[in-house]
Amino acid sequence: MATWNSINAATIATERRWDAEFFVNPYNDYLTQTFSRWTDWVSLSSSSQKLTSGHTPLRHDVSEGDTPFITVECVDPLALNLEKSKRVWARHANGELSRVCVKRGDVLITIKRRIALACPILDEPGLMAVNPELLT
């Protein structure tokens, strides 16, 4: 689904922003309100133990497998869309992808068109591995 937004040139000049994502993002008002209430910021390095990036197993067809494989397309703002997940075999998740298996308390982070998206994992997800960045 496309998101459309039209603005006049005076708005662009006033905001001093020319990038389309600034105006198209449907969460701008929500984020502005949320960030205005945060008085103290915690750095990523002090709030995490590990930041790692996944990969796709060599020569693996991601349409086959018994374990969800989370890709960039699966990470929506603050939500994980498992309907878009690919597949890997459990042996991949337990083997070469074991460092990027998702567990409760992790945060999936990805960047789409210069916009960072993140999704916290609040419940125990079962066996699944990720390709985007994983913060633990």
Contacts in CASP RR format, 6 or more apart in sequence:
PFRMAT RR
TARGET T0000
AUTHOR 0000-0000-0000
METHOD contacts of the structure
MODEL  1
MATWNSINAATIATERRWDAEFFVNPYNDYLTQTFSRWTDWVSLSSSSQK
LTSGHTPLRHDVSEGDTPFITVECVDPLALNLEKSKRVWARHANGELSRV
CVKRGDVLITIKRRIALACPILDEPGLMAVNPELLT
3 24 0 8 1.000
3 26 0 8 1.000
4 24 0 8 1.000
5 23 0 8 1.000
5 24 0 8 1.000
7 23 0 8 1.000
12 18 0 8 1.000
15 22 0 8 1.000
17 23 0 8 1.000
19 114 0 8 1.000
21 113 0 8 1.000
21 114 0 8 1.000
21 115 0 8 1.000
22 28 0 8 1.000
25 31 0 8 1.000
25 115 0 8 1.000
27 77 0 8 1.000
44 51 0 8 1.000
44 135 0 8 1.000
48 135 0 8 1.000
48 136 0 8 1.000
49 136 0 8 1.000
50 134 0 8 1.000
50 135 0 8 1.000
50 136 0 8 1.000
51 133 0 8 1.000
51 134 0 8 1.000
51 135 0 8 1.000
51 136 0 8 1.000
52 99 0 8 1.000
52 100 0 8 1.000
52 133 0 8 1.000
52 134 0 8 1.000
52 136 0 8 1.000
53 100 0 8 1.000
53 131 0 8 1.000
53 132 0 8 1.000
53 133 0 8 1.000
53 134 0 8 1.000
54 97 0 8 1.000
54 99 0 8 1.000
54 100 0 8 1.000
54 129 0 8 1.000
54 130 0 8 1.000
54 131 0 8 1.000
54 132 0 8 1.000
54 133 0 8 1.000
54 134 0 8 1.000
55 97 0 8 1.000
55 131 0 8 1.000
56 62 0 8 1.000
56 69 0 8 1.000
56 131 0 8 1.000
57 88 0 8 1.000
57 92 0 8 1.000
57 96 0 8 1.000
57 97 0 8 1.000
60 88 0 8 1.000
60 89 0 8 1.000
60 92 0 8 1.000
62 69 0 8 1.000
62 71 0 8 1.000
62 86 0 8 1.000
62 87 0 8 1.000
62 88 0 8 1.000
63 86 0 8 1.000
63 87 0 8 1.000
64 87 0 8 1.000
64 89 0 8 1.000
65 87 0 8 1.000
65 88 0 8 1.000
65 89 0 8 1.000
66 87 0 8 1.000
66 89 0 8 1.000
66 90 0 8 1.000
67 87 0 8 1.000
67 88 0 8 1.000
67 89 0 8 1.000
67 90 0 8 1.000
67 92 0 8 1.000
67 93 0 8 1.000
67 127 0 8 1.000
67 128 0 8 1.000
67 129 0 8 1.000
68 82 0 8 1.000
68 85 0 8 1.000
68 86 0 8 1.000
68 87 0 8 1.000
68 127 0 8 1.000
68 128 0 8 1.000
68 129 0 8 1.000
69 85 0 8 1.000
69 86 0 8 1.000
69 87 0 8 1.000
69 88 0 8 1.000
69 128 0 8 1.000
69 129 0 8 1.000
69 130 0 8 1.000
69 131 0 8 1.000
70 80 0 8 1.000
70 82 0 8 1.000
70 85 0 8 1.000
70 86 0 8 1.000
70 102 0 8 1.000
70 108 0 8 1.000
70 128 0 8 1.000
70 129 0 8 1.000
70 130 0 8 1.000
70 131 0 8 1.000
70 132 0 8 1.000
71 84 0 8 1.000
71 85 0 8 1.000
71 86 0 8 1.000
71 130 0 8 1.000
71 131 0 8 1.000
71 132 0 8 1.000
72 110 0 8 1.000
72 112 0 8 1.000
72 131 0 8 1.000
72 132 0 8 1.000
73 81 0 8 1.000
73 84 0 8 1.000
74 80 0 8 1.000
74 81 0 8 1.000
74 82 0 8 1.000
74 84 0 8 1.000
74 85 0 8 1.000
74 108 0 8 1.000
75 81 0 8 1.000
75 108 0 8 1.000
75 109 0 8 1.000
75 110 0 8 1.000
75 117 0 8 1.000
75 118 0 8 1.000
75 119 0 8 1.000
75 132 0 8 1.000
76 117 0 8 1.000
76 119 0 8 1.000
77 117 0 8 1.000
77 118 0 8 1.000
77 119 0 8 1.000
78 118 0 8 1.000
78 119 0 8 1.000
78 120 0 8 1.000
79 119 0 8 1.000
80 108 0 8 1.000
80 119 0 8 1.000
80 121 0 8 1.000
85 128 0 8 1.000
88 97 0 8 1.000
88 129 0 8 1.000
90 127 0 8 1.000
92 129 0 8 1.000
93 101 0 8 1.000
93 127 0 8 1.000
93 128 0 8 1.000
93 129 0 8 1.000
94 101 0 8 1.000
94 127 0 8 1.000
97 129 0 8 1.000
100 129 0 8 1.000
100 130 0 8 1.000
100 131 0 8 1.000
100 134 0 8 1.000
101 127 0 8 1.000
101 128 0 8 1.000
101 129 0 8 1.000
101 130 0 8 1.000
102 108 0 8 1.000
102 121 0 8 1.000
102 125 0 8 1.000
102 126 0 8 1.000
102 128 0 8 1.000
102 129 0 8 1.000
102 130 0 8 1.000
102 134 0 8 1.000
103 121 0 8 1.000
103 124 0 8 1.000
103 125 0 8 1.000
103 136 0 8 1.000
104 121 0 8 1.000
104 122 0 8 1.000
104 123 0 8 1.000
104 124 0 8 1.000
104 125 0 8 1.000
105 120 0 8 1.000
105 121 0 8 1.000
105 122 0 8 1.000
105 136 0 8 1.000
106 120 0 8 1.000
106 121 0 8 1.000
106 134 0 8 1.000
106 135 0 8 1.000
106 136 0 8 1.000
107 118 0 8 1.000
107 119 0 8 1.000
107 120 0 8 1.000
107 121 0 8 1.000
107 134 0 8 1.000
107 135 0 8 1.000
107 136 0 8 1.000
108 118 0 8 1.000
108 119 0 8 1.000
108 121 0 8 1.000
108 130 0 8 1.000
108 132 0 8 1.000
108 133 0 8 1.000
108 134 0 8 1.000
108 135 0 8 1.000
109 116 0 8 1.000
109 117 0 8 1.000
109 118 0 8 1.000
109 132 0 8 1.000
109 133 0 8 1.000
109 134 0 8 1.000
109 135 0 8 1.000
110 116 0 8 1.000
110 117 0 8 1.000
110 118 0 8 1.000
110 132 0 8 1.000
110 133 0 8 1.000
111 117 0 8 1.000
END
